[in-house]
Amino acid sequence: MPAPALVGSVVVTSAAALAGFVRPIPRKLREVVFVVLGASMGSAVTPDTIEGVMKWPGSMVALGLAVAAMVAVSYLTLRRGFGFDRTTAFYASPPGALSAILVMASTTGADMSKVAVVQVFRVFVLVAAVPAVVTMTGAQPAVVHSLPQAGALMTAAILALAAVGATVAYVIRLPAG
């Protein structure tokens, strides 16, 4: 598990941000990074992934309901308990997909600092707590099989298609295009 590298990176980056050393990334560079992240996430979906989802429809429905419940509870807690406005609470509530959430929130009137703090805190807790819990309980982590590595030509093609997709999404004004 890459826990030490993840925890160390999160702690140092968070400390630097709190100390005022981190500056916003220029918009164009941020968009390029999001295209690369999108290409990375999208290229991980394989026919085997889709086949696995189709084998467990009940689990997928239960997962969808559980995530919807978590988002609803988080939304209500942020609205009523912390006074977040609707848009900010909406984007701060979903678990996972940190980069996608931040991209979508940045195209709205959400308070980006609040969204980022809640989302990064969630990631920090997972990165810091899960390895500790696994270690304390003696649970054995699942064996992870790596995906085949794409060659330079395939990587260039994936990135080019991702750029085209991002451009089309931007032109037709999809949220977080």
C-alpha positions as CSV (number, residue, x, y, z in Angstrom):
1,M,0.0,0.0,0.0
2,P,1.4,3.4,-0.9
3,A,0.1,4.9,2.4
4,P,3.4,6.5,3.6
5,A,3.8,8.4,0.3
6,L,0.1,9.4,0.3
7,V,-0.1,10.4,4.0
8,G,3.2,12.3,3.8
9,S,2.1,14.2,0.6
10,V,-1.3,15.1,2.1
11,V,0.2,16.3,5.4
12,V,3.0,18.4,3.8
13,T,0.7,19.9,1.2
14,S,-2.0,20.7,3.8
15,A,0.5,22.3,6.1
16,A,1.9,24.4,3.2
17,A,-1.6,25.5,2.2
18,L,-2.5,26.4,5.8
19,A,0.8,28.4,6.1
20,G,0.0,30.3,2.9
21,F,2.7,28.9,0.7
22,V,0.4,27.3,-1.9
23,R,-0.9,29.5,-4.6
24,P,-3.7,28.8,-7.1
25,I,-2.8,27.0,-10.2
26,P,-3.2,29.0,-13.4
27,R,-6.6,28.2,-15.0
28,K,-5.1,26.8,-18.3
29,L,-2.7,24.6,-16.5
30,R,-5.5,23.4,-14.2
31,E,-7.6,22.5,-17.2
32,V,-4.7,20.5,-18.8
33,V,-4.3,18.6,-15.5
34,F,-8.0,17.8,-15.3
35,V,-7.9,16.4,-18.9
36,V,-5.0,14.2,-17.9
37,L,-6.8,13.1,-14.8
38,G,-9.9,12.4,-16.8
39,A,-8.0,10.3,-19.3
40,S,-6.4,8.4,-16.5
41,M,-9.7,7.6,-14.9
42,G,-11.4,6.8,-18.1
43,S,-8.7,4.5,-19.4
44,A,-9.0,2.4,-16.3
45,V,-12.5,1.3,-17.4
46,T,-12.2,-1.9,-19.3
47,P,-14.6,-4.6,-20.6
48,D,-13.7,-6.6,-17.5
49,T,-14.8,-3.6,-15.3
50,I,-18.2,-3.4,-17.1
51,E,-18.6,-7.2,-16.9
52,G,-17.9,-7.1,-13.1
53,V,-20.6,-4.4,-12.6
54,M,-23.1,-6.5,-14.6
55,K,-22.4,-9.6,-12.4
56,W,-23.5,-7.9,-9.2
57,P,-26.5,-5.7,-10.0
58,G,-27.9,-6.0,-6.5
59,S,-24.6,-4.8,-5.0
60,M,-24.5,-1.9,-7.5
61,V,-28.0,-0.9,-6.5
62,A,-27.1,-1.1,-2.8
63,L,-24.0,0.9,-3.4
64,G,-26.0,3.6,-5.2
65,L,-28.5,3.8,-2.4
66,A,-25.7,3.9,0.3
67,V,-23.9,6.7,-1.6
68,A,-27.1,8.7,-2.0
69,A,-27.9,8.4,1.7
70,M,-24.3,9.5,2.6
71,V,-24.6,12.5,0.3
72,A,-28.0,13.4,1.7
73,V,-26.8,13.2,5.3
74,S,-23.7,15.2,4.5
75,Y,-25.6,17.8,2.6
76,L,-28.1,18.3,5.5
77,T,-25.3,18.4,8.1
78,L,-23.4,21.0,6.1
79,R,-26.5,23.1,5.5
80,R,-28.0,23.0,9.0
81,G,-25.0,22.3,11.1
82,F,-22.4,24.5,9.4
83,G,-24.5,27.0,7.6
84,F,-23.2,26.2,4.1
85,D,-25.3,27.6,1.2
86,R,-27.0,25.2,-1.1
87,T,-24.4,25.1,-3.9
88,T,-21.5,24.8,-1.6
89,A,-23.1,22.0,0.5
90,F,-24.1,20.2,-2.7
91,Y,-20.5,20.1,-4.0
92,A,-18.9,19.4,-0.6
93,S,-21.2,16.4,0.0
94,P,-20.3,13.7,-2.5
95,P,-17.6,11.2,-1.4
96,G,-14.8,10.4,-3.8
97,A,-13.8,12.0,-7.1
98,L,-12.1,14.9,-5.5
99,S,-10.7,16.4,-8.8
100,A,-14.0,16.0,-10.6
101,I,-16.0,17.6,-7.8
102,L,-13.6,20.5,-7.7
103,V,-13.8,21.0,-11.4
104,M,-17.6,21.0,-11.3
105,A,-17.8,23.3,-8.3
106,S,-15.4,25.8,-9.9
107,T,-18.0,26.4,-12.7
108,T,-20.6,27.4,-10.1
109,G,-21.0,29.9,-7.3
110,A,-19.9,27.4,-4.7
111,D,-17.4,28.6,-2.1
112,M,-14.4,26.8,-3.4
113,S,-12.4,27.0,-0.1
114,K,-15.2,25.3,1.8
115,V,-15.7,22.6,-0.8
116,A,-12.0,22.0,-1.0
117,V,-11.6,21.8,2.8
118,V,-14.4,19.3,3.2
119,Q,-13.3,17.1,0.2
120,V,-9.6,17.2,1.2
121,F,-10.5,16.4,4.8
122,R,-12.4,13.4,3.6
123,V,-9.5,12.2,1.5
124,F,-7.1,12.9,4.4
125,V,-9.1,10.8,6.8
126,L,-9.3,7.9,4.3
127,V,-5.6,8.1,3.5
128,A,-4.5,8.4,7.1
129,A,-7.1,6.1,8.8
130,V,-7.6,3.2,6.5
131,P,-3.9,2.0,6.6
132,A,-3.9,2.4,10.4
133,V,-7.2,0.4,10.7
134,V,-5.9,-2.3,8.4
135,T,-2.7,-2.6,10.4
136,M,-4.5,-2.6,13.8
137,T,-7.0,-5.2,12.8
138,G,-4.5,-7.4,11.1
139,A,-6.7,-7.5,8.0
140,Q,-4.9,-8.5,4.8
141,P,-5.3,-6.1,1.9
142,A,-6.7,-7.5,-1.3
143,V,-4.3,-8.3,-4.0
144,V,-4.4,-5.7,-6.6
145,H,-3.7,-6.7,-10.2
146,S,-2.1,-4.0,-12.3
147,L,-3.6,-2.9,-15.6
148,P,-1.5,-3.5,-18.7
149,Q,0.6,-0.4,-19.4
150,A,-0.2,1.6,-22.6
151,G,2.7,2.4,-24.9
152,A,3.7,5.9,-25.9
153,L,1.5,5.9,-29.0
154,M,-1.6,4.6,-27.1
155,T,-1.0,7.2,-24.3
156,A,-0.8,10.0,-26.9
157,A,-4.0,8.8,-28.5
158,I,-5.8,8.6,-25.2
159,L,-4.7,12.1,-24.2
160,A,-5.6,13.5,-27.7
161,L,-9.1,12.0,-27.5
162,A,-9.5,13.3,-23.9
163,A,-8.5,16.8,-25.2
164,V,-11.1,16.5,-28.0
165,G,-13.7,15.3,-25.5
166,A,-13.0,18.2,-23.1
167,T,-13.1,20.7,-26.0
168,V,-16.5,19.4,-27.2
169,A,-17.9,19.3,-23.6
170,Y,-16.7,22.9,-23.1
171,V,-18.2,24.1,-26.4
172,I,-21.6,22.6,-25.7
173,R,-21.4,23.9,-22.1
174,L,-21.5,20.7,-20.1
175,P,-20.8,21.3,-16.4
176,A,-17.1,20.9,-15.8
177,G,-16.5,20.3,-19.5
